[in-house]
Amino acid sequence: MSEPGFLAHRAIRWSALRWDGAVGAVLIVLLLLSFSFVDGFGNSLNLSFLIGNTLPIALIALPMTLLVVSGEIDLSVASTAGLSGAVMGALWNQGMTIETIIPLCLLLGAVCGLINGLLVTRLGLPSLAVTIGTMAAYRGIAQIVLGSDAVTDFPTQYLDFAAGRLGDTFLPQAVLPFVVLLAIAVVVLHATPFGRSLFAIGAGEEAARFAGIRVKRQKLILFTVTGLMASLTGIFWALHYASARYDNATGLELSVIAAVLLGGIDFDGGKGTLGGAIAGVFLLGAAQNVMSLKDVSAQSQIVVTGVLLVVSVLGPRVARQISVARAGRRAAASTPTA
């Protein structure tokens, strides 16, 4: 690689890292200000509420980060979660045990993700268009399965786990399995050949294919896992809020994508860290919690989320272009004239 090209590549990597650090810093500042100036923010009940409400976003953000790094996206995750919850409620009404229902719902989510993956990898369709279509289809199936009913009489021990706290702390019990899943995702993305191949695919699919990476298989795995995690989120949602409805998790895909991109994951793929994505998730969750405490309307919160989504796409690109331009000027200045 030539020296100007090397400097530009290094500038891109450093700009991504700086963006991650900036998101983390903004999160810390927001938390400090909220503890100091927002009434009720620091009490145990609200902190537990904040984390519990953020966990559905965080759960789907894990596979979504890997998917976006590879250059793809899945807009059907919220509908998959809603379908999982609807099937869970319908099967419970039929008298099936919860221990049987949960594996079946997870399998259903994996099948939904597999369908998305097959349409993208085998038919060559763009993931954005495919998952917009399946987003509507899965939500429609959920409504057919459960109708307008709400199922609320799930076993107490499962409801307590999904909504309960660890002892006298503010931490929800569901944090423990999330931490395990987070650790697995970090290792997979940043410390395995599979994770490195995802960055290569996102940076250049053709180059990755010529390098021997099985691009279609990798993406098919990612879509399937994303569907599985979306289904797990739907199960958690139904138990956490003690209500299985066909419209559970409506609009969640917007929050997930906004949080992931806000954390520095490049929409074009090939760049970003899982730490930055999780920082973006909790930054968005904390901001929504503060707005709720300040009685900001739900419609205004959606507007803020949309603005953050635009900023999360535009910000890293602007920062990267500035870094590349500076690197180019330094390279030009250091190149001896003929």
N, C-alpha and C positions, 0 to 999 in steps of 0.2 A: 504494500500500500504506500502511495506517495505521502510525503510529509504533510501537505495541505489536507489530503484525504484523511490521514490519521488524526490530525488535529481536529477536523470537523467531526469525525466519529467520536473522539474523546469528549468533545464539547457536548454532543448529544447525550452521551452517557451521564456526564456531570450535571447537565440541565435536568435530566430525569431525577437524579438523586436529590438535587436541590429542591425540586418540586415536591418530592416526598417529604423532605425535611420541613418545607414551608407548610404543608398540610398538617403535619404533626405539631408544628409550633402554633398554628392557628387553633388547633384543637385544644392545646394546653391553655392558650390565652382565653378562649371561650369558656373553658371550664372554670378557670380562676375568676373571671368576671361574673360568671353565673353564680358561683358559690358566694361571691361578695355582694352582689347587687340584685339577684333575682330571688324574691321571697319564696321559700319552700323548695328551692332547687336541691339544697344539700341534705334534706331529711331522707331517712332510710327508705321510706315508702316511695318517694319520687325517684330516687336513684335506682331502686329495684324496678320500678315502672319503666324508666328510661332504658335500662339494659334489656328488660324483657321485650319491649317494643322494638328494639334494635336487632335482637337476635334473628328474627326472620330475614331481615335484609342481609345480615352478616352470613347466615347459613348459605344463602344463594350466591352471595358475593364470592365465596370460595371457588366454586367451579366456574362462575362467570369470569373471574379474573383470568383463569387459565384459558378459557375460551376466547376472550378478547385478545389476550397475548398472542394466540395463534391466528388472529385476524378474522375471527367469526363473532357472531352475537346470537343470543337467544332471547327473543321478546315474548316467548310463550311460557316463561317460568311461572308467572303469577297465575295463569290459567291452569297450568299443570298442578300447582298447589291447590287451587280451588277445586279441580276435578278430584284430586286425591282426598280432600276433605269431604266432598260430596259422596264419593264412593264409600268412604269410611262411615259416614252417617247412615247411608242406605243399608249397608251390610249390618251395621249395629241394630238397625230397626228390624232386620230380618232374623235377629237372634244369634248372629255369629259372635264368637268371642273376640275380644280386642286383640288377644295374642295371635289370632289367625288373621285378623283384618289388617294389622300394621304391615306384615310382610307382603300381603297381597297388594296393598296400596303402594309400597315401595317398588314392587315389580311393575305395577302400572306406570309409575313415573318413569322407570327405566325404559319401558316400551315407548312412552311418549317421546322421550329424548332420542331413542333409537330411530323412530320415524323421522324426526327432524334431521338426524345425522344421515340417514339413507337418502333423503331427498336432496341434501346438500352435496354429499360426497359421491353418490352414485349417479344422480341425474344432473349434477353440476349447477344446481339452482343457487342463487344468492341466499345466504342465511337470513338476511334482513327480510326479504320477501316471504321466504318459507315460514319463518316463525311468526310473522304478522298473520299469515293464514291459519296456522295451527293455534295461535293465540285465540282467535275467534272460534275455531272448531272445538278446542278443548273446553272452553267456557260454555259453549252451547251444549256439549255432551253433559257437562256437570249439571246444567239446568234440567236437562231431560232426566238424568238419573235421580235427582233429589227434588226437583221442582222448587217451590218457594218455601218448603219446610225448613225448620231449624232443629237440629238434633242436639240436645244439651245434657242428656243423662248418661254420660260416659262414666266409667269406674272412677271412684274418688281418688284412688291411689295414683292414677295417671294424671288426673286434673291437678292434684297436689304437686306432683313432680314438675309439671309444665308451668305452674304458676307460683309454686312455693319458693322459699328462700333457704339458703344454707344456714341453719341455726339461727343465731341472732344477728347475722350480717345482712347487708343489703343485696348480696349477690344471689341471683336466682339459681336454683339447683341445675337448671338447664345449661348454665355456663360451663359446667364440667365436661359434658360431652362435646360442647362447641370448642373448648380449648384443645381437646384431643384431635378433633377434625382439623382445626387450624394448624396444629403442629404437623399433621400428616400432609396437608396441602403445602405448607412452607417447604418441607423436605422434598416433596415431589417436584415442585416448581423450581426450586433454587439449588437442589443438591442431587439431582438424578439426571441420567441421560434423557429420560422422557421429557423432563422440564426444559432442558437445554434445547431439545428438538422443537419444542413449542415456540421458543424465541426465534429459532432459525426459520420455522414455517412462517411466523408472522412477519419476519424481516424480508423474506423472499421465498414464496412457495416453490417456484421453479428451481431455484438454487438448492433449496432443501431437498427436493425430489432427486436432483442430480447427485446430491451428496449421499443418497442412499436412505433417506428418511421416508418411511411409509406414511405419507401425508394423509391419505384418505383414512387409513386405519386409526391414526392418532386423533383425527377430528371426530371420527365416529365414536371413539371411546369417550371423548370430551362431551359430546352431545348427550350420550347415554348417562354419564355420571351427572351432568347438569340436570337432566330430567329426574334422576333418582334423588338428588338433593332438593329439588323443587318439591317432590312428593313428600320428603321428610319434613320440609318446611310447612307444607299443608297440614300434615298430621300435628306438628307442634302448634300451628296456628289454631286449629280446632280445639286442641286440649288447653292451650294457654288462655284462650278467650271463652272456653267452655261452650262452643257453638260451632257446629258443622253446617255450613250453608254453601250453596253453589257459587255465591259471589264473594267468598272469602278471598282475601289477598288481592282484591281488585286494585289495580294501579301500582302494585308492589314492584313491577318490572321497572317503572320509571325511577323509583328510589334506588333500586339495586344498580342500575346502569349509571345514574348520576353519581352515586357514591364511589363506584369502581373507577369511573373516569376522573372524578374529583381527586382520587388518590394517586393519579399520575399514570394510569394504564392508558397507553396510546390507542386510540380508536382504530388506527390502521394496523395495530399489532406489532409485536416484536420488542416492546419496551414496557417497563414497569416492574413494580415489586408488590408482593402480597402484603407486606407491611404497610405500604402506602395505601393500598386498597382498603385495608381494615381501618386505617386512620380516617380515610374518607367516609367509611360507613359510620363510624362513631361521631365524626364531625357533623354529618347530616342528621344523625339521630339526636345529638345534643341540641342542635339548632332547632329541630322540630319540637323537642321537649320544652325548650325555652319559649318558643312561640306559643305553645299551648298554655304554659303558665302565665303568659302575658295576654291570654285571651285573643290571640290572633286567629282569625277564622280559618277553617279548613281550606277554603278556596284560595286565600292568600298564601297559605303554606304550600299549596300546589304551585303557585306562581313562583315562590322562592325556590322550590325544588327545580323548576324549569330553568330559572336564571342560573342556578348553580350548575345545571347540566351544560348550558351554553358556555359558562366560564370554564368548566372542567375540560371541555373540548378545545376551546380557544386558548386558554392560559398556557398549557404546556407547549403548544405549537409556537406561540409567540416567543416564549422563553427559549425554545430550541432554535428558532430562527435567529434570535439575537446572539445566542452562544455561537452558532455556526458562523455568523457574520463577523463576530469578534475574532474567532479562530482564523477565519480567512484573511482578515486584515493583519493578524500577527504573522501568519505564514508568509503573506506578501511582503511584509516589512523585513522579515528575516531572510528572504530569498535574495541572494546577491544579483545585482544587475549585470547584464552581459557586458 
